[in-house]
Amino acid sequence: MKKRSGFAVMGRLAGLVRPLAGFMVLAILMGLAGHLCASFITIFGGYAVLNILGFDTPVTLTAAFACAALFAALRAGLRYGEQSCNHFIAFKLLALIRDKVFRALRRLAPAKLEGRDKGDLIALITSDIELLEVFYAHTISPICIAALFTAVLCVFIGSYHWGLALLALAAYAVVGVAVPLLVSRLSGDGGARFRGKSGELSGFVLDSLRGLAETIQFGQGQKRLAEMNARTDALSIDEERLKRTAGRGTAITNTIILLFDLGMLFVSAGLYRSGAAGFDGVLIPTLALFSSFGPAVALAALGSTLQNTFAAGNRVLDILDEDPAVAEVSGKPETAFSGAAVSHVTFSYGGETVLRDLSVPIPARTVVGVVGRSGSGKSTLLKLLMRFWDVQHGSVTLSGVPVAEINTSGLRAMEGFVTQETHLFRDSIRSNLLIAKRNAAQEELEAACKKASVHDFIMSLPQGYDTSVGELGDTLSGGERQRIGLARAFLHDAPLLLLDEPTSNLDTLNEAVILRSLHEERADKTVVLVSHRQSTMGIADTVYSVENGRMS
């Protein structure tokens, strides 16, 4: 995780408010007016007391009571308006940030997301982004309101004596600036640790749920539960530490407020005794300070509450700022498929070389088979053709054009890729098929499923193509999921089919139907077929053997 200061995170997050700046200004103005109303209710009470005691005041007794009643009513309406604007801004921006994060994940996939903890990503997309609501609804406008409110109250109190204005300014600065900075320093990196452990716990829970059957089968339930409890306890300790710091911050804030209130009373009384201020210069400034700490207290609480928020914001910014392993291409001339080639390719994952000087010609309208032991680089070859990664040496071309110079959308349209593990969304079979072609007619769905030898199975289900497959397709067998993945590829109807162990989970009968379909498709399709099965290689025009990343 990239280390950013709280101010850097705040600046980046605040920059996202630009599209809703009008609502933010409205929220600030209503918040300022509301806090002034709240303070002046007490001040008008002071004027009423002075009026009763016979002192000259800016308003009559009746006007003082009337203004207090009016300001009380206005305070309620303005507070509601301020909160409505702030939360409107917050929820709009959370939707915007989620959209940005999903776009970033799409940009980073698949290379930068392979091996990433999915539970941690889910925690980031859900709880981390949700925590940013504190910043947008309860941070930006309170800071602006506190600054403006401090200026107004210091001018008002200073109208009685400039020394009292300086004392009030010191009070607001200590409570609203010094205390939150102190609490933030006391919290240290506790917020970042808490968010990190929270994401790890989410990943552990998701992993435990997915592996529940294996946990029960091998009697590891107690061990798994003990580890979950240990992680939860560690998270609770971090949270307790943050809460304790927040409590100390509240105690410090309240003590400082009391001391400054007493200080205002004693200083103004001293000015009264020296003749530098009248009795109204004692009562009104003291009451004004007593009733005006609301905006500063709101800032004091941020020292602890923003620790989690900034940690969450930092995690979100890490995703938004991360560079993809492969940049998408657009604006290039369209390319028509007329064959592919892998020429003298060397490729490494980190420091581990997977392919070494590998060359595979893939002429149009042929079936090219690739065999080899597990880990020899066969699947990596297909991913390079898909341009999930860029090669370090050599070239991967389609129609004589390097894949890095072909529009990404065009490349995806020319290629159909079936992996060893078919991912199915928690939706109907129909929706899972339509991912390949959104406007496909029922006849097209059925034709693709017949080629994949899965149509008869689908029709045997109670709801046919509208049957739900469950989470991750867990209501279907591995072979059924694999055949639906093949049906997607047939429906996509790309001129280049990349098939990674497409029949590994199938019986001999279903394999024969699919191989016959592939044989019939060869008239206008090019197929790269990776498989361990010799029976699958029977339809290949040319078979290449890859061992330890080299052609053998």
Secondary structure, DSSP 8 states (H G I E B T S, - for coil): -----HHHHHHHHHHTTGGGHHHHHHHHHHHHHHHHHHHHHHHHHHHHHHHHTT---SS-HHHHHHHHHHHHHHHHHHHHHHHHHHHHHHHHHHHHHHHHHHHHHHHHTTGGGTT--HHHHHHIIIIIHHHHHHHHHHTHHHHHHHHHHHHHHHHHHHTT-HHHHHHHHHHHHIIIIIHHHHHHHHHTTHHHHHHHHHHHHHHHHHHHHHTHHHHHHTT-HHHHHHHHHHHHHHHHHHHHHHHHHHHHHHHHHHHHHHHHHHHHHHHHHHHHHHTSS-SHHHHHHHHHHHT--HHHHHHHTHHHHHHHHHHHHHHHHHHHH---SS----SS-------EEEEEEEEEETTEEEEEEEEEEE-TT-EEEEE--TTSSHHHHHHHHTTSS--SEEEEEETTEEGGGS-HHHHHHHEEEE-SS----SSBHHHHHHTS-TT--HHHHHHHHHHTT-HHHHHTSTTGGG-B--GGGTTS-HHHHHHHHHHHHHHHT-SEEEEESTTTT--HHHHHHHHHHHHHHTTT-EEEEE-S-TTGGGG-SEEEEEETTEE-
